[in-house]
Amino acid sequence: MDIMTKLSTQPYKGTRDYYPEDKRVQNYIFDVWRRIVETYGYQEYSAPLLESLEVYTAKSGEELAGEQTYTFTDRGDRTVAIRPEMTPSISRMVAARRQDLGYPARLYSIANFMRYERPQRGREREFWQLNADIFGVDTMLADAEIIEMADAMMKAFGADESMYVIRINHRALIDQIMHEYLGLDNDRSHKLIKLLDRKAKMPAEDFVAAAREVLGNDELVVKLETLTTLQSIAELPEELQASRGALELKELFDWFDKADMTNVIFDISLMRGFDYYTGMVFEMFDLHPDNNRSMFGGGRYDGLVGLFGVEPVATVGFAPGLTTTELFLRSHNLLPELHSSTDIGIVIADDSLAAALDVARQLRREGLAVAVDITGRKLDKQLKAAVKNGIRTLVFIGSQEVSENRYTVKDMITGDEQKLVVSDIVALAKIRHNT
């Protein structure tokens, strides 16, 4: 048997092929991301696909660096990893040019990543995401800017505040709760943080049982359960009210009130899994019943740049993913109708190929994207191919059209037909291109 017949047509598990219709959705999402972050003054950067593994083991957490990262030893006997996230890479880049950057440094990238984890709805082994970070501002204003920008991004997709909620917590407050309020050592604190990070996905009785196993007595379980029911910072126990985390959150929520952002809430169970967060953390949560889930998040991580042997730089960032964004848009029917990037398809009715190619050149000189069917097939097969390729505007060229210098133009959406000269075809196609 020919070896080629044994090859699967399926992509690697947890990855996805992007055909033209899928790329149109991807590009639409990327374009909105790029437009919004650039309106806030963020500039685009890029980083290598491979990094030294120690970049991730230093601060990303053992689960990510040890269990989910694709690693291998290269020919120079170096242990490298396919990037599972961008935060360590951009921190390395900022450390390398720390004295040369103008602060605040607002930086973003749109890139793909890989993690070896169980594929499921909204979670893939290869995934795309936006990473946007502001470096060099240690006040609440950077936190507020990142969250406001994330909110503006949702609204740019057509969402309103009934569709999603922004959940906020603070890692300094979490640490105080773990060590001072509950009296946990580092090991039990780490276990409880990981448990709280999974709380929303667990039945209540399972969470209580797991918490009892970590905490060791019912009194601490009751204290924890009481905390998880709090609706606002004002409801925190008195000994937590004066903590740095609580005070910074109060300031942040005052800012949201003035900005009339009504769908931002305090969620004491929000942990964010990465160990490098040092301050505010947040998540954007979809409220649709068919997609009730965290979409993306971010927070403050002031210490990561300092791991590269320079003075730390205050940093806040967030990273929405392509797949979760697409699920949100589809769940709320917010995806616009997206068409082929080809403005015009030329269908040849007889042996008028030379004339068709000449018309195509004229149209391309006017900035239009033109595809000519050069197969020599019958008209019906050319039409079927154009429909499959999603081309809206077709121009029919045959001997009669060539002699009249007027060409039949058909809108494949409405079915309308008209005969036009090339200049009018250009005007029509440009109008459709911009709508």
C-alpha positions as CSV (number, residue, x, y, z in Angstrom):
1,M,0.0,0.0,0.0
2,D,1.3,3.5,-0.8
3,I,2.5,5.1,2.4
4,M,0.6,8.3,1.6
5,T,-2.7,6.5,2.0
6,K,-1.8,5.8,5.7
7,L,-1.5,9.5,6.6
8,S,-4.3,11.1,8.6
9,T,-6.0,14.2,7.4
10,Q,-6.6,15.3,11.0
11,P,-4.4,17.9,12.7
12,Y,-2.4,17.1,15.7
13,K,-4.6,16.6,18.8
14,G,-5.6,19.8,20.4
15,T,-4.7,21.9,17.4
16,R,-6.9,23.4,14.7
17,D,-6.7,23.9,10.9
18,Y,-7.8,27.3,9.7
19,Y,-9.5,27.3,6.3
20,P,-10.3,30.6,4.7
21,E,-13.7,30.9,6.4
22,D,-12.0,30.3,9.8
23,K,-9.2,32.7,9.0
24,R,-11.8,35.4,8.3
25,V,-13.1,35.0,11.8
26,Q,-9.6,34.9,13.2
27,N,-8.6,38.1,11.3
28,Y,-11.8,39.9,12.4
29,I,-11.0,39.2,16.0
30,F,-7.3,40.1,15.6
31,D,-8.3,43.4,13.8
32,V,-10.6,44.4,16.7
33,W,-7.9,43.6,19.3
34,R,-5.3,45.5,17.4
35,R,-7.5,48.6,16.8
36,I,-8.5,48.9,20.5
37,V,-5.0,48.5,22.0
38,E,-3.5,50.9,19.5
39,T,-6.1,53.5,20.4
40,Y,-4.7,53.3,24.0
41,G,-1.2,53.9,22.6
42,Y,0.1,50.3,22.7
43,Q,2.8,49.3,20.2
44,E,3.3,45.9,18.7
45,Y,6.3,43.6,19.3
46,S,7.1,40.0,18.6
47,A,9.2,37.3,20.4
48,P,10.8,33.9,19.5
49,L,8.7,30.8,19.4
50,L,11.4,29.0,21.5
51,E,12.7,30.1,24.9
52,S,15.0,28.5,27.4
53,L,13.0,26.3,29.8
54,E,14.3,28.1,32.8
55,V,12.4,31.3,31.7
56,Y,9.3,29.4,32.7
57,T,10.5,27.3,35.6
58,A,11.6,30.5,37.3
59,K,8.2,32.0,37.9
60,S,5.3,30.5,35.9
61,G,4.6,27.7,38.3
62,E,5.4,24.0,38.3
63,E,2.2,22.9,36.6
64,L,2.8,25.0,33.5
65,A,6.6,24.6,33.3
66,G,6.8,21.0,34.4
67,E,3.6,19.4,33.1
68,Q,2.2,21.5,30.3
69,T,5.2,22.8,28.4
70,Y,6.5,21.2,25.2
71,T,10.2,20.8,25.8
72,F,13.1,19.3,24.0
73,T,16.9,19.3,24.0
74,D,18.3,21.1,20.9
75,R,21.5,20.2,19.0
76,G,23.5,22.4,21.3
77,D,22.4,20.4,24.3
78,R,20.2,23.2,25.5
79,T,16.8,22.5,27.1
80,V,14.2,24.7,25.3
81,A,10.5,25.1,25.3
82,I,7.8,26.1,22.8
83,R,6.4,29.2,24.5
84,P,3.3,28.3,26.6
85,E,2.7,32.0,27.3
86,M,4.2,35.4,26.5
87,T,4.6,37.1,29.9
88,P,8.1,35.7,30.6
89,S,9.3,36.6,27.1
90,I,8.2,40.2,27.2
91,S,9.6,40.5,30.7
92,R,12.9,39.3,29.4
93,M,12.8,41.7,26.5
94,V,12.0,44.7,28.8
95,A,14.9,43.6,31.1
96,A,17.2,43.6,28.1
97,R,16.3,47.2,27.1
98,R,15.3,48.5,30.5
99,Q,17.2,51.7,30.3
100,D,16.3,52.4,26.6
101,L,12.5,52.2,26.9
102,G,10.3,55.2,27.4
103,Y,7.9,54.6,30.4
104,P,5.2,53.9,30.6
105,A,6.0,51.3,28.0
106,R,2.7,50.0,26.4
107,L,3.4,46.8,24.4
108,Y,1.2,44.2,22.7
109,S,1.5,41.1,20.6
110,I,-0.8,38.7,18.9
111,A,0.8,35.2,18.8
112,N,0.3,31.5,19.1
113,F,1.3,29.3,22.0
114,M,1.4,25.6,22.9
115,R,0.5,23.8,26.2
116,Y,0.2,20.0,26.7
117,E,-3.1,19.8,28.4
118,R,-6.4,18.0,27.9
119,P,-8.3,19.6,25.0
120,Q,-11.8,20.6,25.7
121,R,-14.3,23.3,24.7
122,G,-12.5,26.6,24.6
123,R,-9.1,25.0,25.5
124,E,-6.6,23.8,22.9
125,R,-3.0,22.7,22.9
126,E,-2.2,25.3,20.3
127,F,-3.9,28.6,21.0
128,W,-3.8,32.2,19.9
129,Q,-4.0,35.2,22.1
130,L,-3.5,38.9,22.5
131,N,-0.9,40.0,25.1
132,A,-1.1,43.6,26.2
133,D,1.1,45.0,29.1
134,I,1.9,48.4,30.5
135,F,5.4,48.7,32.2
136,G,6.6,51.3,34.6
137,V,3.5,52.5,36.4
138,D,3.1,51.4,40.1
139,T,-0.2,53.1,40.8
140,M,-3.8,52.0,40.4
141,L,-4.1,54.0,37.2
142,A,-2.3,51.2,35.2
143,D,-4.6,48.6,36.7
144,A,-7.6,50.7,35.7
145,E,-6.3,51.3,32.2
146,I,-5.9,47.6,31.5
147,I,-9.4,46.8,32.8
148,E,-10.9,49.7,31.0
149,M,-9.2,48.6,27.8
150,A,-10.4,45.0,28.2
151,D,-14.0,46.4,28.7
152,A,-13.6,48.6,25.6
153,M,-12.6,45.6,23.6
154,M,-15.7,43.7,24.6
155,K,-17.9,46.6,23.6
156,A,-16.0,47.0,20.3
157,F,-17.3,43.4,19.5
158,G,-20.8,44.7,20.1
159,A,-21.2,43.3,23.6
160,D,-23.1,45.1,26.3
161,E,-22.7,44.9,30.1
162,S,-25.6,42.3,30.4
163,M,-23.4,39.8,28.6
164,Y,-20.3,39.7,30.8
165,V,-19.0,40.6,34.2
166,I,-15.5,41.6,35.3
167,R,-14.4,39.8,38.5
168,I,-11.5,41.4,40.5
169,N,-9.4,40.3,43.5
170,H,-5.9,41.2,44.8
171,R,-3.0,38.8,45.5
172,A,-1.8,40.7,48.5
173,L,-5.3,40.3,50.1
174,I,-5.3,36.6,49.2
175,D,-1.9,36.2,50.9
176,Q,-3.1,38.0,54.0
177,I,-6.2,35.8,54.2
178,M,-4.1,32.6,53.8
179,H,-1.3,33.4,56.2
180,E,-2.8,35.8,58.8
181,Y,-6.6,35.3,58.7
182,L,-6.5,31.5,58.3
183,G,-3.1,30.9,59.7
184,L,-1.8,28.6,56.9
185,D,1.7,27.6,56.1
186,N,3.1,28.0,52.6
187,D,2.2,24.4,51.6
188,R,-1.4,24.6,52.7
189,S,-1.8,28.1,51.4
190,H,-0.6,26.9,48.0
191,K,-3.1,24.0,48.0
192,L,-6.0,26.2,49.1
193,I,-5.2,28.8,46.4
194,K,-5.3,26.0,43.8
195,L,-8.5,24.8,45.2
196,L,-10.2,28.2,45.1
197,D,-9.0,28.6,41.5
198,R,-11.2,25.6,40.7
199,K,-14.1,26.5,42.9
200,A,-16.4,27.6,40.2
201,K,-16.1,24.3,38.4
202,M,-16.8,22.1,41.5
203,P,-20.1,21.1,43.2
204,A,-20.4,23.0,46.5
205,E,-20.2,19.8,48.6
206,D,-17.0,18.7,46.9
207,F,-15.4,22.1,47.4
208,V,-16.2,22.0,51.2
209,A,-14.9,18.5,51.5
210,A,-11.6,19.4,49.7
211,A,-11.3,22.6,51.8
212,R,-11.7,20.6,55.0
213,E,-8.9,18.3,53.9
214,V,-6.6,21.2,53.3
215,L,-7.6,23.3,56.4
216,G,-7.8,20.5,58.9
217,N,-10.7,21.8,61.1
218,D,-14.3,22.9,60.7
219,E,-13.7,26.4,62.3
220,L,-11.4,27.4,59.4
221,V,-13.8,25.9,56.9
222,V,-16.6,28.1,58.3
223,K,-14.3,31.2,58.1
224,L,-13.5,30.3,54.5
225,E,-17.1,29.7,53.5
226,T,-18.1,33.0,55.0
227,L,-15.4,34.8,53.0
228,T,-16.6,33.2,49.7
229,T,-20.1,34.7,50.2
230,L,-18.9,38.3,50.4
231,Q,-20.3,40.6,47.8
232,S,-18.1,43.7,48.3
233,I,-14.8,44.8,49.9
234,A,-16.9,46.6,52.6
235,E,-18.1,43.2,53.9
236,L,-14.5,42.0,54.6
237,P,-13.7,41.2,58.3
238,E,-12.3,44.2,60.1
239,E,-8.8,42.8,60.3
240,L,-8.7,42.6,56.5
241,Q,-10.1,46.0,55.7
242,A,-6.8,47.9,56.3
243,S,-4.7,45.5,54.3
244,R,-2.8,46.8,51.2
245,G,-4.9,44.7,48.9
246,A,-8.2,45.8,50.3
247,L,-7.2,49.5,50.2
248,E,-6.0,49.3,46.6
249,L,-9.2,47.5,45.5
250,K,-11.3,50.2,47.2
251,E,-9.4,52.9,45.2
252,L,-9.9,50.9,42.0
253,F,-13.6,50.4,42.6
254,D,-14.0,54.2,43.3
255,W,-12.4,54.8,39.9
256,F,-14.8,52.3,38.2
257,D,-17.8,54.1,39.8
258,K,-16.6,57.4,38.4
259,A,-16.1,55.8,35.0
260,D,-19.7,54.4,35.2
261,M,-18.5,50.8,34.8
262,T,-21.3,48.9,36.5
263,N,-20.4,45.3,35.7
264,V,-17.2,45.1,37.7
265,I,-17.5,43.0,40.9
266,F,-15.3,41.9,43.8
267,D,-14.8,38.1,43.9
268,I,-12.7,36.9,46.8
269,S,-12.5,33.4,45.2
270,L,-10.7,34.6,42.1
271,M,-7.1,33.4,42.3
272,R,-5.6,33.4,38.8
273,G,-3.3,30.4,38.7
274,F,0.1,31.9,37.9
275,D,2.5,32.4,40.8
276,Y,3.9,35.6,39.4
277,Y,0.9,37.9,40.2
278,T,1.7,40.5,42.9
279,G,-1.4,42.8,43.0
280,M,-4.7,43.2,41.3
281,V,-6.0,40.2,39.3
282,F,-9.1,40.1,37.2
283,E,-11.1,37.9,34.8
284,M,-13.7,38.6,32.1
285,F,-16.6,36.2,32.6
286,D,-19.3,35.3,30.0
287,L,-22.8,35.3,31.5
288,H,-24.4,33.4,28.6
289,P,-26.0,30.2,30.0
290,D,-24.5,28.1,27.1
291,N,-21.0,29.5,27.7
292,N,-20.9,30.4,31.4
293,R,-17.2,30.6,31.8
294,S,-14.1,32.7,32.3
295,M,-13.0,34.0,29.0
296,F,-9.6,35.7,29.9
297,G,-7.9,37.6,32.6
298,G,-4.8,39.4,33.8
299,G,-3.3,41.3,36.6
300,R,-0.3,43.0,38.1
301,Y,3.1,41.2,38.2
302,D,5.7,43.7,39.4
303,G,8.5,41.2,40.1
304,L,9.0,39.3,36.9
305,V,11.3,41.7,35.0
306,G,13.6,41.6,38.1
307,L,14.2,37.9,37.7
308,F,16.5,38.8,34.8
309,G,19.1,40.5,36.9
310,V,17.8,44.1,36.7
311,E,15.7,46.4,38.9
312,P,12.0,45.2,38.9
313,V,9.6,47.2,36.7
314,A,5.9,47.6,37.8
315,T,3.8,45.8,35.2
316,V,0.1,45.1,34.5
317,G,-1.2,43.0,31.6
318,F,-4.0,40.8,30.2
319,A,-4.3,38.2,27.6
320,P,-7.6,37.4,25.8
321,G,-7.6,34.2,23.8
322,L,-8.9,33.7,20.2
323,T,-11.1,30.6,20.9
324,T,-12.8,31.9,24.0
325,T,-13.5,35.2,22.3
326,E,-15.0,33.4,19.3
327,L,-17.2,31.2,21.6
328,F,-18.4,34.4,23.3
329,L,-19.2,36.1,19.9
330,R,-21.0,33.0,18.6
331,S,-23.0,32.5,21.9
332,H,-24.3,36.0,21.7
333,N,-24.7,36.2,17.9
334,L,-22.2,39.0,17.6
335,L,-20.1,37.7,14.7
336,P,-20.7,39.8,11.7
337,E,-21.2,38.3,8.2
338,L,-17.6,37.9,6.9
339,H,-16.9,37.6,3.2
340,S,-14.0,36.5,1.0
341,S,-11.1,39.0,0.7
342,T,-11.4,38.5,-3.0
343,D,-13.4,41.5,-4.4
344,I,-14.1,40.1,-7.8
345,G,-14.2,36.7,-9.5
346,I,-13.9,36.7,-13.2
347,V,-15.8,33.9,-15.0
348,I,-14.9,33.3,-18.6
349,A,-17.8,32.4,-20.9
350,D,-15.9,31.3,-24.0
351,D,-12.3,31.5,-25.2
352,S,-11.9,35.1,-23.9
353,L,-9.1,34.3,-21.5
354,A,-6.7,37.0,-22.9
355,A,-9.4,39.7,-22.5
356,A,-10.3,38.5,-19.1
357,L,-6.7,38.7,-17.9
358,D,-6.4,42.2,-19.3
359,V,-9.6,43.3,-17.4
360,A,-8.2,41.7,-14.3
361,R,-5.0,43.7,-14.6
362,Q,-7.0,46.9,-14.9
363,L,-9.0,46.1,-11.8
364,R,-5.9,45.2,-9.8
365,R,-4.2,48.4,-10.7
366,E,-7.2,50.1,-9.0
367,G,-6.4,48.2,-5.8
368,L,-9.0,45.4,-6.1
369,A,-8.4,41.7,-5.3
370,V,-9.3,39.8,-8.5
371,A,-9.4,36.0,-9.1
372,V,-9.7,34.7,-12.6
373,D,-10.9,31.2,-13.3
374,I,-8.2,29.9,-15.6
375,T,-9.3,26.3,-15.6
376,G,-11.2,26.4,-19.0
377,R,-14.1,24.5,-17.4
378,K,-17.8,24.9,-18.3
379,L,-19.6,27.9,-16.9
380,D,-21.6,26.0,-14.3
381,K,-18.4,24.6,-12.7
382,Q,-16.8,28.0,-12.6
383,L,-19.9,29.3,-10.8
384,K,-19.9,26.5,-8.2
385,A,-16.2,27.1,-7.5
386,A,-16.8,30.9,-7.0
387,V,-19.7,30.1,-4.6
388,K,-17.5,27.7,-2.6
389,N,-14.8,30.4,-2.4
390,G,-17.3,32.9,-1.1
391,I,-16.7,35.5,-3.8
392,R,-19.6,38.0,-3.8
393,T,-19.1,39.9,-7.0
394,L,-18.7,38.0,-10.3
395,V,-17.8,39.5,-13.7
396,F,-18.7,37.4,-16.8
397,I,-16.4,37.9,-19.8
398,G,-17.2,36.5,-23.2
399,S,-16.8,37.6,-26.8
400,Q,-20.0,39.7,-26.7
401,E,-18.9,41.6,-23.6
402,V,-15.4,42.1,-25.0
403,S,-16.9,43.6,-28.2
404,E,-19.2,45.9,-26.3
405,N,-16.5,46.7,-23.7
406,R,-19.3,46.2,-21.0
407,Y,-19.3,43.2,-18.7
408,T,-22.1,41.4,-16.9
409,V,-21.6,41.9,-13.1
410,K,-23.6,39.7,-10.7
411,D,-24.0,40.1,-7.0
412,M,-24.0,36.5,-5.6
413,I,-25.9,37.5,-2.5
414,T,-28.8,39.5,-4.0
415,G,-28.8,37.9,-7.4
416,D,-28.8,41.4,-9.1
417,E,-27.1,41.7,-12.5
418,Q,-26.0,44.7,-14.5
419,K,-23.7,45.5,-17.4
420,L,-20.9,47.9,-16.6
421,V,-17.8,49.3,-18.0
422,V,-14.6,48.7,-16.1
423,S,-14.6,52.1,-14.3
424,D,-18.1,51.4,-12.9
425,I,-17.1,47.9,-11.9
426,V,-14.3,49.5,-9.9
427,A,-16.6,51.9,-8.1
428,L,-19.2,49.2,-7.3
429,A,-16.6,46.8,-6.0
430,K,-15.0,49.4,-3.8
431,I,-18.4,50.3,-2.3
432,R,-19.0,46.6,-1.5
433,H,-15.4,46.2,-0.1
434,N,-16.1,48.9,2.4
435,T,-19.5,47.6,3.6
